[in-house]
Amino acid sequence: MEPQPEDDDILTEAKLAEVKRNLLLLSGSGVMNFYRDAHRACSLERKPNPKAIQQLVTAWKVLHGWGWK
């Protein structure tokens, strides 16, 4: 049986919205750096936690909204 994630391993809707707001205040290179850090945290060798995946997806959505491909 897999262990359940800890509460601090999952971002609430409010915390996730705050992450997105903060990303929107950064420059493009700042968001790219956040995205790269989140991508590294989601390395399959380390089995990413839900928070890391949420951060990666949120950064991707911001970049995608800016027309990044």
Secondary structure, DSSP 8 states (H G I E B T S, - for coil): ------GGGS--HHHHHHHHHHHHHS-HHHHHHHHHHHHHHT-GGG---HHHHHHHHHHHHHHHHTT--
